[in-house]
Amino acid sequence: MESKRAVLFLALAFLLVMSGTVAAALFVRGYRPRLNQRQLGLQATGLLVASSVPEGASVYLNDKLVTATNDTLNLPPGEYQVRLEKDGYIPWQKRLLIKKEIVTQTNAVLFRSAPDLRPLTNTGALKPTLSPNRTKIVYGVTQASSARKNGVWLLDLNSSLPLTRANTRQLTSQIEAINWDQAEFIWSPDAKTVLLLEHDKDDAVKAAYLIATDKFTPADQLPDVSLRLEIVLNQWRAEAQEELEVKLAKAPAAVRQIATQSAQLIRFSPDEERFFYLATASAQIPANLIPHPPARSTQPEERQLKPDQVYVYDLKEDTNFRLGPAAELGINTEKCTKSPQFQCLNSAPYWLDDHHLLFIDQSKSEIKIIEADATNRQTVYAGPFENSYIFPSPSGKSLIILTSLHPDSPGNLYEVRIR
């Protein structure tokens, strides 16, 4: 009798343990008791991880306040209008599809509604141009109080210190007789050197100075590479194309073909997991090119490409989103068609970070951001700035603009803190 009781006790304990294990597994997968007198059992739910940077934003589901970030919610499957709000920040919202047993995350970045403005230069900044690796801005100076301070300068964005005027250093002294109205900078793909070109009234190159960015070089020692300019540019074109091909090698063959034959202005995000591009011809991206991850974006895609439209393709999720017409995003298609890709940085949107793009709304003269899935198009700066001269900081927490805040002052570079 005692042995039968022991066996029965062990069997009961085993069943309890197994039941607890199954219940725990179902709970982790999002199943919850159905609180309905007519139907007993478990209901499949999905998980919404409501996260934001910064934390502490109010979370609204279908216009109802439910919690604050960072929190995890079990929700019945279906579509929800999710809105996050925090004092001092621009509201974030997105329609999300919650699927059973799937974790969906907001991963919202909130941008300041009142950005800070800090000067980075005080002697003027002519033709500022961002390096391909986003860590340097080169610019000209002609109105410094001391003539020895005129010339070409560099703003280092990759310093461990907060961005200030201490991040600037001079690359070369004043170049006599150069007409800055007809000048432009062109970076090498590796950002180690920069060309200063001067054009004549017919747009022909008058002078081409090659400037090293790791040291100071007196103006009279700068090499004029006018006679071999095409050789230099062709070499840089080849380097830029080789780098692009290495990055595109991660994409499915069909996407590589479209990027090569029906697109230009291809720009990869800092983590190289997605890229935006300008479609130059109609094309179709086939569906299901790679196995899709469970938490793949559910935002509406557009895989039928149209010319002069800007798209973002995600290499991991195999998604393709349309951001809008090129002109709406501040892209000068005529200039970029004639120029090599590495020469057209100032005419294209920038990646602010891995998931946001920065562009100029030409119709309103405002600086805006948009998420890579084409949602949350927001104005982050509506103050004065000189058109075309906006740049992201490497951290993605600020942008750099060219503006003058006084009628008697030349345009200077300012950091605008938007996060």
BELRADA-V978347 format. One line per field, one symbol per residue. ss: DSSP state (2 for helix, 1 for strand, 0 for the rest). Layout:
ss=???
This chain:
ss=02222222222222222222222222220011100000000111111111011000011110011111001111110111111110001001111111000011100110010001111000000111110000011111100000222011111100000000222111111000000222111110000011111110000011111111000010222011022222222222222222222222000022222222201111110000011111100011000000000000000000011000111111000011111110222000222222002220222001100001111110000111111000000111100000000111000001111110000000011111100
